[in-house]
Amino acid sequence: MKVLNLKPTKGVSRENFIFRGIMELSIWDLGGQQLYMDRYFSEKQRELVFSEVMTAVFMVDSAAEEPKLKDIFDNFMKYIFEFSPEIDMVYVLLNKIDLQESKEDEVYEFLVEDMTDDLKSRVAFTPVSVKEGSAQHRLIEILDYKIQQNTLALQRLGKIRHMLDEMKLTTLSEYFLFNQPDGLLIASTLGKFEHKPLQFMKFELGTLDSNIYQIFTKIMNLSDSAISPLELSTVIYESDNNYILVREVSNGSVLMIVTKSKNEETFITILNSFNGEEFKNLKKFLNKNEF
């Protein structure tokens, strides 16, 4: 999300997060300086670094001269297949193609030199740009493919889609469930829904709480009413022809509802559905399955 001023990784950076709200990932970002490379490939550490890997991504600066790149890449390929033999494909991202001095074609030829046909079939090269967002988009494609290979993730996704379809039938509206941290779509009643790289929707309804609560408190004081805790869970927008409702479903997901028409009956039906069994079941399922 913030890449323009990103500093080089020192050693190994580890981070856990939930992708599309249905699959937990543990990311190991390996710093590319030679000092760290020597450690990764050392007899003491290489099994720790390269074992039990689900997805292997090798990023290359295609605009820089790196004399040892071939040796680094060959070692990476050797140990990733030795210690994680279940990997079927290694993804190589040729970065910085937005720069005029980028030489992604030459870098590709350099990396595949002397590579066997069998090994070539297990490597996917993609020219990308972190600055322009195509690198992030490619990573999303790779992880989406992993979801398709993950039985539990598919079962979870199927259950969520079924619940959204049930809610659609009772309210005659379209439903879109987003993963709150990154804004990526989890499921929708319109099937797959694409939006451009680096234009992810991020809902932070709670950021409005402080201002609204201050106003709410003053109103309650003026009316001599008791002040109860205020939780902001729903935001309502409207266009000329539709209502758009955004509601937090769990700590990690947000539901967007787009009505097919703009009338009072439809609006009230959706508000009533928040107290219905379908919505309660969706909320219960998402909270139960949070990682």
Beta strands, then each sheet from edge to edge (+ up, - down):
strand 1: 12-19
strand 2: 23-30
strand 3: 56-61
strand 4: 90-95
strand 5: 123-127
strand 6: 173-179
strand 7: 185-188
strand 8: 234-238
strand 9: 243-250
strand 10: 253-259
sheet 1: 1+ 2-
sheet 2: 3+ 4+ 5+
sheet 3: 7+ 6- 10+ 9- 8+
end
